[in-house]
Every structure is written in C-alpha cells, then in structure tokens.
Amino acid sequence: MTCFSLQVGEFYKENNVINYIPKSQIDWPHKFKPVDEPHCGYDNTKCPRSKGKAEIAAAILGGKVI
C-alpha cells in the first residue's frame, strides 16, 4: 500500500496563539477562498430577525382567505 501526505503549510505557536503559514498557494475555485462560517452562522443567530413580520403577514392573509 502506498501512502503519502501533502503538506501545504506549517503551524506554530506564539504567545499561546496557534498560527498557520502556507508553504504554497492554493488554487481556489473562482479565485475566492471559501468562508469558515456561513454568513448568518450555523444556527442563523448572526442575522437580524424579521421580528414577526412573516407571522403577521400570514395571519392577515389567512384572515382574508377565510
């Protein structure tokens, strides 16, 4: 069995902070590195809420249909 590892950078610790230094450039698709976290966060807590506007609109629309 053939095993190999591709090392593209190195980690080092300085003042209790772990840093990473790349050894080579990564050819990202469309030249943009992917984000570490979605815009609104993994549980949508980082985006402003509609403050019930959707619920109010649904109640009004539901009231008019009936």
BELKAMO-V834298 format. One record per residue. N is the residue number from 0. RES is the residue in one letter. SS is DSSP state (H for helix, E for strand, L for the rest). PSI is psi in whole degrees, -180 to 180 (999 if undefined). NEAR is the number of other ideal C-beta (glycine too) atoms within 8 Angstrom. Layout:
((N RES SS PSI NEAR) (N RES SS PSI NEAR))
This chain:
((0 M L 135 2) (1 T L 127 3) (2 C L 143 4) (3 F L 157 4) (4 S L 142 4) (5 L L 113 4) (6 Q L 116 6) (7 V L 2 7) (8 G E -180 9) (9 E E 145 7) (10 F E 144 7) (11 Y E 156 7) (12 K E 129 7) (13 E E 123 5) (14 N L 45 3) (15 N L 22 3) (16 V E 128 6) (17 I E 125 6) (18 N E 160 8) (19 Y E 133 7) (20 I E 117 7) (21 P E 145 8) (22 K L -23 7) (23 S L 162 6) (24 Q L 145 4) (25 I L 130 7) (26 D L 87 3) (27 W L 146 8) (28 P H 135 4) (29 H H 18 4) (30 K H 17 4) (31 F L 127 6) (32 K L 136 5) (33 P L 152 5) (34 V L 154 6) (35 D L -27 3) (36 E L 143 5) (37 P L 155 6) (38 H L -45 6) (39 C L 7 7) (40 G L 170 10) (41 Y L -23 4) (42 D L 21 4) (43 N L 26 6) (44 T L -12 6) (45 K L 1 6) (46 C L 145 8) (47 P L 144 3) (48 R L 161 4) (49 S L -3 6) (50 K L 41 4) (51 G L 6 6) (52 K H -39 7) (53 A H -40 7) (54 E H -40 7) (55 I H -44 8) (56 A H -39 8) (57 A H -39 8) (58 A H -42 8) (59 I H -46 8) (60 L H -40 8) (61 G H -37 8) (62 G H -35 7) (63 K H -31 6) (64 V H -37 5) (65 I L 999 4))
